[in-house]
Amino acid sequence: MLQTLFDIEPRLPEGFTYQPEFISKEEEEHLLQIISSLEMKQMQFHQYEAKRRVISFGQGWSFTEQQLKEGPPIPSDFLFLIKKIAAQRSIDCEEIAQMLITEYPPGAIINWHRDAPPFASIAGVSLKSDCSFKLRPQEKEQQTRKATISLNVQRRSLYIMQGKAKTDWQHSTAAAVDQPRYSITFRTLKSNK
């Protein structure tokens, strides 16, 4: 079968992996039902209120205090997903230190950034809507249009960022167009060794 330019997958940074259809439609529906019962709040970023709602469990990063803060434990309703991600990563479930659930209304974006310093890896599962995910080098002199990578992160997919993908690259997302998107993000901590 002949591939067109649009069929060719982008070359992803070292340490970035992507798996479409990581969870089933039934698992997605189950997760959305659980999320609908949670009390999410507008995200605060320093003195600004971001255009998205969040709820965090485990060890979260305080942008105001620039340190880890202990939050409520991760609800057991999410254990099946944690086990699935831990198995995919070949890690113990206990290594997942934080779970962050984010609701992005239509029009919400995430600007260019790198993840908070104490975290070693990020695993994200998208629900209800696809997302245009972009990556670019952290170093300013390398931030050319040609160096920017765009990836359509599909609903029910899993992406993982670790190593150079987390430390040497920034990421952002474009606005959701027609319906809200939910993201469940799991983070592991850097080793204190």
Rosetta constraint file for C-alpha pairs under 8 A:
AtomPair CA 3 CA 7 HARMONIC 5.78 0.50
AtomPair CA 3 CA 8 HARMONIC 6.95 0.50
AtomPair CA 4 CA 8 HARMONIC 6.87 0.50
AtomPair CA 10 CA 149 HARMONIC 6.76 0.50
AtomPair CA 10 CA 150 HARMONIC 7.30 0.50
AtomPair CA 10 CA 151 HARMONIC 7.07 0.50
AtomPair CA 11 CA 149 HARMONIC 7.72 0.50
AtomPair CA 12 CA 16 HARMONIC 6.24 0.50
AtomPair CA 12 CA 17 HARMONIC 7.61 0.50
AtomPair CA 12 CA 149 HARMONIC 7.33 0.50
AtomPair CA 13 CA 164 HARMONIC 7.25 0.50
AtomPair CA 13 CA 165 HARMONIC 5.46 0.50
AtomPair CA 13 CA 169 HARMONIC 7.92 0.50
AtomPair CA 14 CA 163 HARMONIC 7.34 0.50
AtomPair CA 14 CA 164 HARMONIC 5.87 0.50
AtomPair CA 14 CA 165 HARMONIC 5.71 0.50
AtomPair CA 15 CA 160 HARMONIC 7.61 0.50
AtomPair CA 15 CA 161 HARMONIC 5.74 0.50
AtomPair CA 15 CA 162 HARMONIC 4.94 0.50
AtomPair CA 15 CA 163 HARMONIC 5.22 0.50
AtomPair CA 15 CA 164 HARMONIC 5.76 0.50
AtomPair CA 15 CA 165 HARMONIC 4.93 0.50
AtomPair CA 15 CA 166 HARMONIC 7.48 0.50
AtomPair CA 16 CA 159 HARMONIC 7.16 0.50
AtomPair CA 16 CA 160 HARMONIC 5.55 0.50
AtomPair CA 16 CA 161 HARMONIC 4.66 0.50
AtomPair CA 16 CA 162 HARMONIC 6.47 0.50
AtomPair CA 16 CA 165 HARMONIC 5.51 0.50
AtomPair CA 17 CA 159 HARMONIC 5.61 0.50
AtomPair CA 17 CA 160 HARMONIC 5.19 0.50
AtomPair CA 17 CA 161 HARMONIC 6.80 0.50
AtomPair CA 18 CA 157 HARMONIC 7.39 0.50
AtomPair CA 18 CA 158 HARMONIC 5.81 0.50
AtomPair CA 18 CA 159 HARMONIC 4.39 0.50
AtomPair CA 18 CA 160 HARMONIC 6.49 0.50
AtomPair CA 19 CA 157 HARMONIC 5.63 0.50
AtomPair CA 19 CA 158 HARMONIC 5.17 0.50
AtomPair CA 19 CA 159 HARMONIC 6.32 0.50
AtomPair CA 20 CA 153 HARMONIC 7.78 0.50
AtomPair CA 20 CA 154 HARMONIC 6.50 0.50
AtomPair CA 20 CA 155 HARMONIC 7.94 0.50
AtomPair CA 20 CA 156 HARMONIC 6.77 0.50
AtomPair CA 20 CA 157 HARMONIC 4.18 0.50
AtomPair CA 20 CA 158 HARMONIC 6.36 0.50
AtomPair CA 21 CA 154 HARMONIC 7.88 0.50
AtomPair CA 21 CA 155 HARMONIC 7.59 0.50
AtomPair CA 21 CA 156 HARMONIC 5.17 0.50
AtomPair CA 21 CA 157 HARMONIC 4.88 0.50
AtomPair CA 21 CA 158 HARMONIC 7.67 0.50
AtomPair CA 22 CA 156 HARMONIC 5.79 0.50
AtomPair CA 22 CA 157 HARMONIC 4.88 0.50
AtomPair CA 22 CA 158 HARMONIC 5.75 0.50
AtomPair CA 23 CA 27 HARMONIC 6.01 0.50
AtomPair CA 23 CA 28 HARMONIC 6.62 0.50
AtomPair CA 23 CA 156 HARMONIC 5.27 0.50
AtomPair CA 23 CA 157 HARMONIC 6.79 0.50
AtomPair CA 24 CA 28 HARMONIC 6.20 0.50
AtomPair CA 24 CA 156 HARMONIC 6.87 0.50
AtomPair CA 25 CA 29 HARMONIC 6.17 0.50
AtomPair CA 25 CA 156 HARMONIC 7.42 0.50
AtomPair CA 26 CA 30 HARMONIC 6.15 0.50
AtomPair CA 27 CA 31 HARMONIC 6.15 0.50
AtomPair CA 28 CA 32 HARMONIC 6.19 0.50
AtomPair CA 28 CA 127 HARMONIC 6.41 0.50
AtomPair CA 28 CA 128 HARMONIC 7.75 0.50
AtomPair CA 28 CA 156 HARMONIC 6.56 0.50
AtomPair CA 29 CA 33 HARMONIC 6.27 0.50
AtomPair CA 30 CA 34 HARMONIC 6.42 0.50
AtomPair CA 31 CA 35 HARMONIC 6.13 0.50
AtomPair CA 31 CA 78 HARMONIC 7.82 0.50
AtomPair CA 32 CA 36 HARMONIC 6.11 0.50
AtomPair CA 32 CA 127 HARMONIC 7.58 0.50
AtomPair CA 33 CA 37 HARMONIC 6.88 0.50
AtomPair CA 34 CA 38 HARMONIC 7.03 0.50
AtomPair CA 34 CA 77 HARMONIC 7.45 0.50
AtomPair CA 38 CA 55 HARMONIC 7.88 0.50
AtomPair CA 39 CA 55 HARMONIC 7.27 0.50
AtomPair CA 40 CA 53 HARMONIC 5.67 0.50
AtomPair CA 40 CA 54 HARMONIC 5.11 0.50
AtomPair CA 40 CA 55 HARMONIC 5.09 0.50
AtomPair CA 41 CA 53 HARMONIC 4.98 0.50
AtomPair CA 41 CA 54 HARMONIC 5.43 0.50
AtomPair CA 41 CA 55 HARMONIC 6.56 0.50
AtomPair CA 42 CA 49 HARMONIC 6.50 0.50
AtomPair CA 42 CA 50 HARMONIC 6.64 0.50
AtomPair CA 42 CA 51 HARMONIC 7.17 0.50
AtomPair CA 42 CA 52 HARMONIC 5.85 0.50
AtomPair CA 42 CA 53 HARMONIC 4.27 0.50
AtomPair CA 42 CA 54 HARMONIC 6.26 0.50
AtomPair CA 43 CA 49 HARMONIC 5.77 0.50
AtomPair CA 43 CA 50 HARMONIC 5.27 0.50
AtomPair CA 43 CA 51 HARMONIC 7.36 0.50
AtomPair CA 43 CA 52 HARMONIC 6.05 0.50
AtomPair CA 43 CA 53 HARMONIC 5.47 0.50
AtomPair CA 43 CA 54 HARMONIC 5.82 0.50
AtomPair CA 44 CA 48 HARMONIC 5.72 0.50
AtomPair CA 44 CA 49 HARMONIC 4.64 0.50
AtomPair CA 44 CA 50 HARMONIC 6.05 0.50
AtomPair CA 45 CA 49 HARMONIC 6.10 0.50
AtomPair CA 45 CA 50 HARMONIC 6.58 0.50
AtomPair CA 45 CA 63 HARMONIC 6.26 0.50
AtomPair CA 45 CA 64 HARMONIC 7.31 0.50
AtomPair CA 46 CA 63 HARMONIC 5.95 0.50
AtomPair CA 46 CA 64 HARMONIC 5.09 0.50
AtomPair CA 51 CA 104 HARMONIC 7.39 0.50
AtomPair CA 51 CA 105 HARMONIC 7.57 0.50
AtomPair CA 51 CA 108 HARMONIC 5.79 0.50
AtomPair CA 51 CA 109 HARMONIC 7.85 0.50
AtomPair CA 52 CA 102 HARMONIC 6.80 0.50
AtomPair CA 52 CA 103 HARMONIC 5.69 0.50
AtomPair CA 52 CA 104 HARMONIC 5.04 0.50
AtomPair CA 52 CA 105 HARMONIC 6.56 0.50
AtomPair CA 52 CA 108 HARMONIC 6.68 0.50
AtomPair CA 53 CA 102 HARMONIC 5.70 0.50
AtomPair CA 53 CA 103 HARMONIC 5.13 0.50
AtomPair CA 53 CA 104 HARMONIC 6.93 0.50
AtomPair CA 54 CA 100 HARMONIC 6.95 0.50
AtomPair CA 54 CA 101 HARMONIC 5.51 0.50
AtomPair CA 54 CA 102 HARMONIC 4.46 0.50
AtomPair CA 54 CA 103 HARMONIC 6.29 0.50
AtomPair CA 55 CA 100 HARMONIC 5.92 0.50
AtomPair CA 55 CA 101 HARMONIC 5.40 0.50
AtomPair CA 55 CA 102 HARMONIC 6.80 0.50
AtomPair CA 56 CA 60 HARMONIC 6.61 0.50
AtomPair CA 56 CA 71 HARMONIC 6.97 0.50
AtomPair CA 56 CA 72 HARMONIC 7.76 0.50
AtomPair CA 56 CA 98 HARMONIC 7.23 0.50
AtomPair CA 56 CA 99 HARMONIC 5.87 0.50
AtomPair CA 56 CA 100 HARMONIC 4.43 0.50
AtomPair CA 56 CA 101 HARMONIC 6.37 0.50
AtomPair CA 57 CA 71 HARMONIC 5.32 0.50
AtomPair CA 57 CA 72 HARMONIC 5.13 0.50
AtomPair CA 57 CA 73 HARMONIC 5.44 0.50
AtomPair CA 57 CA 74 HARMONIC 5.04 0.50
AtomPair CA 57 CA 75 HARMONIC 7.95 0.50
AtomPair CA 57 CA 98 HARMONIC 5.73 0.50
AtomPair CA 57 CA 99 HARMONIC 5.23 0.50
AtomPair CA 57 CA 100 HARMONIC 6.36 0.50
AtomPair CA 58 CA 70 HARMONIC 5.87 0.50
AtomPair CA 58 CA 71 HARMONIC 4.92 0.50
AtomPair CA 58 CA 72 HARMONIC 5.75 0.50
AtomPair CA 58 CA 73 HARMONIC 5.12 0.50
AtomPair CA 58 CA 74 HARMONIC 5.97 0.50
AtomPair CA 58 CA 97 HARMONIC 5.70 0.50
AtomPair CA 58 CA 98 HARMONIC 4.53 0.50
AtomPair CA 58 CA 99 HARMONIC 6.47 0.50
AtomPair CA 59 CA 68 HARMONIC 6.06 0.50
AtomPair CA 59 CA 69 HARMONIC 5.53 0.50
AtomPair CA 59 CA 70 HARMONIC 4.62 0.50
AtomPair CA 59 CA 71 HARMONIC 5.82 0.50
AtomPair CA 59 CA 97 HARMONIC 5.69 0.50
AtomPair CA 59 CA 98 HARMONIC 5.11 0.50
AtomPair CA 60 CA 68 HARMONIC 5.55 0.50
AtomPair CA 60 CA 69 HARMONIC 5.37 0.50
AtomPair CA 60 CA 70 HARMONIC 6.45 0.50
AtomPair CA 60 CA 71 HARMONIC 6.75 0.50
AtomPair CA 60 CA 98 HARMONIC 6.12 0.50
AtomPair CA 61 CA 66 HARMONIC 6.96 0.50
AtomPair CA 61 CA 67 HARMONIC 5.78 0.50
AtomPair CA 61 CA 68 HARMONIC 4.60 0.50
AtomPair CA 61 CA 69 HARMONIC 6.08 0.50
AtomPair CA 61 CA 116 HARMONIC 6.88 0.50
AtomPair CA 62 CA 66 HARMONIC 5.36 0.50
AtomPair CA 62 CA 67 HARMONIC 5.48 0.50
AtomPair CA 62 CA 68 HARMONIC 6.07 0.50
AtomPair CA 62 CA 69 HARMONIC 6.43 0.50
AtomPair CA 63 CA 67 HARMONIC 7.31 0.50
AtomPair CA 68 CA 118 HARMONIC 7.82 0.50
AtomPair CA 74 CA 78 HARMONIC 7.36 0.50
AtomPair CA 74 CA 98 HARMONIC 7.63 0.50
AtomPair CA 74 CA 99 HARMONIC 6.72 0.50
AtomPair CA 75 CA 79 HARMONIC 7.51 0.50
AtomPair CA 78 CA 82 HARMONIC 6.33 0.50
AtomPair CA 79 CA 83 HARMONIC 6.06 0.50
AtomPair CA 80 CA 84 HARMONIC 6.29 0.50
AtomPair CA 81 CA 85 HARMONIC 6.20 0.50
AtomPair CA 82 CA 86 HARMONIC 5.94 0.50
AtomPair CA 82 CA 93 HARMONIC 6.29 0.50
AtomPair CA 82 CA 96 HARMONIC 7.83 0.50
AtomPair CA 83 CA 87 HARMONIC 6.02 0.50
AtomPair CA 83 CA 93 HARMONIC 6.08 0.50
AtomPair CA 84 CA 88 HARMONIC 6.23 0.50
AtomPair CA 85 CA 89 HARMONIC 6.14 0.50
AtomPair CA 85 CA 123 HARMONIC 7.74 0.50
AtomPair CA 86 CA 90 HARMONIC 5.74 0.50
AtomPair CA 86 CA 91 HARMONIC 5.01 0.50
AtomPair CA 86 CA 92 HARMONIC 5.89 0.50
AtomPair CA 86 CA 93 HARMONIC 5.47 0.50
AtomPair CA 87 CA 91 HARMONIC 6.48 0.50
AtomPair CA 87 CA 92 HARMONIC 7.81 0.50
AtomPair CA 91 CA 95 HARMONIC 6.80 0.50
AtomPair CA 92 CA 96 HARMONIC 7.81 0.50
AtomPair CA 95 CA 188 HARMONIC 5.79 0.50
AtomPair CA 95 CA 189 HARMONIC 7.48 0.50
AtomPair CA 96 CA 186 HARMONIC 6.40 0.50
AtomPair CA 96 CA 187 HARMONIC 5.68 0.50
AtomPair CA 96 CA 188 HARMONIC 4.76 0.50
AtomPair CA 96 CA 189 HARMONIC 7.62 0.50
AtomPair CA 97 CA 186 HARMONIC 7.45 0.50
AtomPair CA 97 CA 187 HARMONIC 5.83 0.50
AtomPair CA 97 CA 188 HARMONIC 5.18 0.50
AtomPair CA 97 CA 189 HARMONIC 6.39 0.50
AtomPair CA 98 CA 185 HARMONIC 7.88 0.50
AtomPair CA 98 CA 186 HARMONIC 5.55 0.50
AtomPair CA 98 CA 187 HARMONIC 5.16 0.50
AtomPair CA 98 CA 188 HARMONIC 6.93 0.50
AtomPair CA 99 CA 184 HARMONIC 6.80 0.50
AtomPair CA 99 CA 185 HARMONIC 5.56 0.50
AtomPair CA 99 CA 186 HARMONIC 4.61 0.50
AtomPair CA 99 CA 187 HARMONIC 6.65 0.50
AtomPair CA 100 CA 183 HARMONIC 7.93 0.50
AtomPair CA 100 CA 184 HARMONIC 5.74 0.50
AtomPair CA 100 CA 185 HARMONIC 5.06 0.50
AtomPair CA 100 CA 186 HARMONIC 6.53 0.50
AtomPair CA 101 CA 182 HARMONIC 7.07 0.50
AtomPair CA 101 CA 183 HARMONIC 5.70 0.50
AtomPair CA 101 CA 184 HARMONIC 4.56 0.50
AtomPair CA 101 CA 185 HARMONIC 6.34 0.50
AtomPair CA 102 CA 182 HARMONIC 5.57 0.50
AtomPair CA 102 CA 183 HARMONIC 5.20 0.50
AtomPair CA 102 CA 184 HARMONIC 6.56 0.50
AtomPair CA 103 CA 180 HARMONIC 6.73 0.50
AtomPair CA 103 CA 181 HARMONIC 5.91 0.50
AtomPair CA 103 CA 182 HARMONIC 4.64 0.50
AtomPair CA 103 CA 183 HARMONIC 6.70 0.50
AtomPair CA 104 CA 108 HARMONIC 5.59 0.50
AtomPair CA 104 CA 109 HARMONIC 7.63 0.50
AtomPair CA 104 CA 176 HARMONIC 7.30 0.50
AtomPair CA 104 CA 180 HARMONIC 5.44 0.50
AtomPair CA 104 CA 181 HARMONIC 5.10 0.50
AtomPair CA 104 CA 182 HARMONIC 6.16 0.50
AtomPair CA 105 CA 176 HARMONIC 6.97 0.50
AtomPair CA 105 CA 179 HARMONIC 6.74 0.50
AtomPair CA 105 CA 180 HARMONIC 4.39 0.50
AtomPair CA 105 CA 181 HARMONIC 6.59 0.50
AtomPair CA 106 CA 175 HARMONIC 6.49 0.50
AtomPair CA 106 CA 176 HARMONIC 4.75 0.50
AtomPair CA 106 CA 177 HARMONIC 5.22 0.50
AtomPair CA 106 CA 178 HARMONIC 5.84 0.50
AtomPair CA 106 CA 179 HARMONIC 5.55 0.50
AtomPair CA 106 CA 180 HARMONIC 5.49 0.50
AtomPair CA 106 CA 181 HARMONIC 7.84 0.50
AtomPair CA 107 CA 175 HARMONIC 4.59 0.50
AtomPair CA 107 CA 176 HARMONIC 5.49 0.50
AtomPair CA 107 CA 177 HARMONIC 6.25 0.50
AtomPair CA 108 CA 174 HARMONIC 7.61 0.50
AtomPair CA 108 CA 175 HARMONIC 4.96 0.50
AtomPair CA 108 CA 176 HARMONIC 6.39 0.50
AtomPair CA 109 CA 172 HARMONIC 7.54 0.50
AtomPair CA 109 CA 173 HARMONIC 5.53 0.50
AtomPair CA 109 CA 174 HARMONIC 5.19 0.50
AtomPair CA 109 CA 175 HARMONIC 4.70 0.50
AtomPair CA 109 CA 176 HARMONIC 7.47 0.50
AtomPair CA 110 CA 172 HARMONIC 5.16 0.50
AtomPair CA 110 CA 173 HARMONIC 5.09 0.50
AtomPair CA 110 CA 174 HARMONIC 6.99 0.50
AtomPair CA 111 CA 171 HARMONIC 7.69 0.50
AtomPair CA 111 CA 172 HARMONIC 5.09 0.50
AtomPair CA 111 CA 173 HARMONIC 6.86 0.50
AtomPair CA 112 CA 170 HARMONIC 5.89 0.50
AtomPair CA 112 CA 171 HARMONIC 5.29 0.50
AtomPair CA 112 CA 172 HARMONIC 4.67 0.50
AtomPair CA 113 CA 170 HARMONIC 5.01 0.50
AtomPair CA 113 CA 171 HARMONIC 5.67 0.50
AtomPair CA 113 CA 172 HARMONIC 6.71 0.50
AtomPair CA 114 CA 166 HARMONIC 6.73 0.50
AtomPair CA 114 CA 167 HARMONIC 7.20 0.50
AtomPair CA 114 CA 169 HARMONIC 6.93 0.50
AtomPair CA 114 CA 170 HARMONIC 4.85 0.50
AtomPair CA 114 CA 171 HARMONIC 6.49 0.50
AtomPair CA 115 CA 119 HARMONIC 7.34 0.50
AtomPair CA 115 CA 166 HARMONIC 6.95 0.50
AtomPair CA 118 CA 189 HARMONIC 5.87 0.50
AtomPair CA 118 CA 190 HARMONIC 5.79 0.50
AtomPair CA 119 CA 187 HARMONIC 6.26 0.50
AtomPair CA 119 CA 188 HARMONIC 5.62 0.50
AtomPair CA 119 CA 189 HARMONIC 4.31 0.50
AtomPair CA 119 CA 190 HARMONIC 5.42 0.50
AtomPair CA 120 CA 162 HARMONIC 6.35 0.50
AtomPair CA 120 CA 163 HARMONIC 7.49 0.50
AtomPair CA 120 CA 166 HARMONIC 7.90 0.50
AtomPair CA 120 CA 187 HARMONIC 7.21 0.50
AtomPair CA 120 CA 188 HARMONIC 5.49 0.50
AtomPair CA 120 CA 189 HARMONIC 5.04 0.50
AtomPair CA 120 CA 190 HARMONIC 4.59 0.50
AtomPair CA 120 CA 191 HARMONIC 7.95 0.50
AtomPair CA 121 CA 160 HARMONIC 7.21 0.50
AtomPair CA 121 CA 161 HARMONIC 5.68 0.50
AtomPair CA 121 CA 162 HARMONIC 4.52 0.50
AtomPair CA 121 CA 163 HARMONIC 7.46 0.50
AtomPair CA 121 CA 166 HARMONIC 7.13 0.50
AtomPair CA 121 CA 187 HARMONIC 5.58 0.50
AtomPair CA 121 CA 188 HARMONIC 5.38 0.50
AtomPair CA 121 CA 189 HARMONIC 7.24 0.50
AtomPair CA 122 CA 160 HARMONIC 5.60 0.50
AtomPair CA 122 CA 161 HARMONIC 5.18 0.50
AtomPair CA 122 CA 162 HARMONIC 6.56 0.50
AtomPair CA 122 CA 185 HARMONIC 6.70 0.50
AtomPair CA 122 CA 186 HARMONIC 5.71 0.50
AtomPair CA 122 CA 187 HARMONIC 4.68 0.50
AtomPair CA 122 CA 188 HARMONIC 6.85 0.50
AtomPair CA 123 CA 158 HARMONIC 6.81 0.50
AtomPair CA 123 CA 159 HARMONIC 5.66 0.50
AtomPair CA 123 CA 160 HARMONIC 4.38 0.50
AtomPair CA 123 CA 161 HARMONIC 6.52 0.50
AtomPair CA 123 CA 185 HARMONIC 5.63 0.50
AtomPair CA 123 CA 186 HARMONIC 5.09 0.50
AtomPair CA 123 CA 187 HARMONIC 6.45 0.50
AtomPair CA 124 CA 158 HARMONIC 5.55 0.50
AtomPair CA 124 CA 159 HARMONIC 5.34 0.50
AtomPair CA 124 CA 160 HARMONIC 6.50 0.50
AtomPair CA 124 CA 183 HARMONIC 6.51 0.50
AtomPair CA 124 CA 184 HARMONIC 5.61 0.50
AtomPair CA 124 CA 185 HARMONIC 4.35 0.50
AtomPair CA 124 CA 186 HARMONIC 6.30 0.50
AtomPair CA 125 CA 155 HARMONIC 7.65 0.50
AtomPair CA 125 CA 156 HARMONIC 6.28 0.50
AtomPair CA 125 CA 157 HARMONIC 5.65 0.50
AtomPair CA 125 CA 158 HARMONIC 4.72 0.50
AtomPair CA 125 CA 159 HARMONIC 6.80 0.50
AtomPair CA 125 CA 183 HARMONIC 5.65 0.50
AtomPair CA 125 CA 184 HARMONIC 5.23 0.50
AtomPair CA 125 CA 185 HARMONIC 6.50 0.50
AtomPair CA 126 CA 130 HARMONIC 7.12 0.50
AtomPair CA 126 CA 131 HARMONIC 7.89 0.50
AtomPair CA 126 CA 153 HARMONIC 7.43 0.50
AtomPair CA 126 CA 154 HARMONIC 6.83 0.50
AtomPair CA 126 CA 155 HARMONIC 4.82 0.50
AtomPair CA 126 CA 156 HARMONIC 5.40 0.50
AtomPair CA 126 CA 157 HARMONIC 5.92 0.50
AtomPair CA 126 CA 158 HARMONIC 7.02 0.50
AtomPair CA 126 CA 181 HARMONIC 7.21 0.50
AtomPair CA 126 CA 182 HARMONIC 5.90 0.50
AtomPair CA 126 CA 183 HARMONIC 4.68 0.50
AtomPair CA 126 CA 184 HARMONIC 6.65 0.50
AtomPair CA 127 CA 155 HARMONIC 4.89 0.50
AtomPair CA 127 CA 156 HARMONIC 5.60 0.50
AtomPair CA 127 CA 181 HARMONIC 6.00 0.50
AtomPair CA 127 CA 182 HARMONIC 4.92 0.50
AtomPair CA 127 CA 183 HARMONIC 6.07 0.50
AtomPair CA 128 CA 155 HARMONIC 5.82 0.50
AtomPair CA 128 CA 156 HARMONIC 7.80 0.50
AtomPair CA 128 CA 179 HARMONIC 7.94 0.50
AtomPair CA 128 CA 180 HARMONIC 7.11 0.50
AtomPair CA 128 CA 181 HARMONIC 5.45 0.50
AtomPair CA 128 CA 182 HARMONIC 6.46 0.50
AtomPair CA 129 CA 154 HARMONIC 6.99 0.50
AtomPair CA 129 CA 155 HARMONIC 5.17 0.50
AtomPair CA 129 CA 176 HARMONIC 7.69 0.50
AtomPair CA 129 CA 179 HARMONIC 6.99 0.50
AtomPair CA 129 CA 180 HARMONIC 6.91 0.50
AtomPair CA 129 CA 181 HARMONIC 5.02 0.50
AtomPair CA 129 CA 182 HARMONIC 7.50 0.50
AtomPair CA 130 CA 152 HARMONIC 6.83 0.50
AtomPair CA 130 CA 153 HARMONIC 5.63 0.50
AtomPair CA 130 CA 154 HARMONIC 4.28 0.50
AtomPair CA 130 CA 155 HARMONIC 4.86 0.50
AtomPair CA 130 CA 176 HARMONIC 7.82 0.50
AtomPair CA 130 CA 181 HARMONIC 7.40 0.50
AtomPair CA 131 CA 152 HARMONIC 5.80 0.50
AtomPair CA 131 CA 153 HARMONIC 5.03 0.50
AtomPair CA 131 CA 154 HARMONIC 6.33 0.50
AtomPair CA 131 CA 155 HARMONIC 7.69 0.50
AtomPair CA 131 CA 173 HARMONIC 6.85 0.50
AtomPair CA 131 CA 174 HARMONIC 7.02 0.50
AtomPair CA 131 CA 175 HARMONIC 7.87 0.50
AtomPair CA 131 CA 176 HARMONIC 6.63 0.50
AtomPair CA 131 CA 181 HARMONIC 7.90 0.50
AtomPair CA 132 CA 150 HARMONIC 6.81 0.50
AtomPair CA 132 CA 151 HARMONIC 5.97 0.50
AtomPair CA 132 CA 152 HARMONIC 4.82 0.50
AtomPair CA 132 CA 153 HARMONIC 6.14 0.50
AtomPair CA 132 CA 173 HARMONIC 5.61 0.50
AtomPair CA 132 CA 174 HARMONIC 5.41 0.50
AtomPair CA 132 CA 175 HARMONIC 7.82 0.50
AtomPair CA 133 CA 150 HARMONIC 5.79 0.50
AtomPair CA 133 CA 151 HARMONIC 5.16 0.50
AtomPair CA 133 CA 152 HARMONIC 6.08 0.50
AtomPair CA 133 CA 153 HARMONIC 6.27 0.50
AtomPair CA 133 CA 171 HARMONIC 7.14 0.50
AtomPair CA 133 CA 172 HARMONIC 6.02 0.50
AtomPair CA 133 CA 173 HARMONIC 4.68 0.50
AtomPair CA 133 CA 174 HARMONIC 6.78 0.50
AtomPair CA 134 CA 148 HARMONIC 6.81 0.50
AtomPair CA 134 CA 149 HARMONIC 5.52 0.50
AtomPair CA 134 CA 150 HARMONIC 4.48 0.50
AtomPair CA 134 CA 151 HARMONIC 6.20 0.50
AtomPair CA 134 CA 171 HARMONIC 5.45 0.50
AtomPair CA 134 CA 172 HARMONIC 5.27 0.50
AtomPair CA 134 CA 173 HARMONIC 6.05 0.50
AtomPair CA 134 CA 174 HARMONIC 7.99 0.50
AtomPair CA 135 CA 148 HARMONIC 5.65 0.50
AtomPair CA 135 CA 149 HARMONIC 5.08 0.50
AtomPair CA 135 CA 150 HARMONIC 6.55 0.50
AtomPair CA 135 CA 169 HARMONIC 6.39 0.50
AtomPair CA 135 CA 170 HARMONIC 5.63 0.50
AtomPair CA 135 CA 171 HARMONIC 4.46 0.50
AtomPair CA 135 CA 172 HARMONIC 6.68 0.50
AtomPair CA 136 CA 143 HARMONIC 6.21 0.50
AtomPair CA 136 CA 147 HARMONIC 6.16 0.50
AtomPair CA 136 CA 148 HARMONIC 4.57 0.50
AtomPair CA 136 CA 149 HARMONIC 6.37 0.50
AtomPair CA 136 CA 169 HARMONIC 5.50 0.50
AtomPair CA 136 CA 170 HARMONIC 5.39 0.50
AtomPair CA 136 CA 171 HARMONIC 6.47 0.50
AtomPair CA 137 CA 142 HARMONIC 6.02 0.50
AtomPair CA 137 CA 143 HARMONIC 5.73 0.50
AtomPair CA 137 CA 147 HARMONIC 7.14 0.50
AtomPair CA 137 CA 148 HARMONIC 7.49 0.50
AtomPair CA 137 CA 168 HARMONIC 6.01 0.50
AtomPair CA 137 CA 169 HARMONIC 4.35 0.50
AtomPair CA 137 CA 170 HARMONIC 6.07 0.50
AtomPair CA 138 CA 142 HARMONIC 7.58 0.50
AtomPair CA 138 CA 143 HARMONIC 7.29 0.50
AtomPair CA 138 CA 167 HARMONIC 7.88 0.50
AtomPair CA 138 CA 168 HARMONIC 5.22 0.50
AtomPair CA 138 CA 169 HARMONIC 4.67 0.50
AtomPair CA 138 CA 170 HARMONIC 5.48 0.50
AtomPair CA 139 CA 143 HARMONIC 6.62 0.50
AtomPair CA 139 CA 168 HARMONIC 7.52 0.50
AtomPair CA 142 CA 147 HARMONIC 7.07 0.50
AtomPair CA 143 CA 147 HARMONIC 6.24 0.50
AtomPair CA 143 CA 148 HARMONIC 7.17 0.50
AtomPair CA 144 CA 148 HARMONIC 6.70 0.50
AtomPair CA 153 CA 157 HARMONIC 6.70 0.50
AtomPair CA 153 CA 159 HARMONIC 7.88 0.50
AtomPair CA 161 CA 165 HARMONIC 5.53 0.50
AtomPair CA 161 CA 166 HARMONIC 5.51 0.50
AtomPair CA 162 CA 166 HARMONIC 5.01 0.50
AtomPair CA 162 CA 167 HARMONIC 7.69 0.50
AtomPair CA 163 CA 167 HARMONIC 6.27 0.50
AtomPair CA 164 CA 168 HARMONIC 5.06 0.50
AtomPair CA 164 CA 169 HARMONIC 6.96 0.50
AtomPair CA 165 CA 169 HARMONIC 5.36 0.50
AtomPair CA 166 CA 170 HARMONIC 7.37 0.50
AtomPair CA 176 CA 180 HARMONIC 6.79 0.50
AtomPair CA 176 CA 181 HARMONIC 6.88 0.50
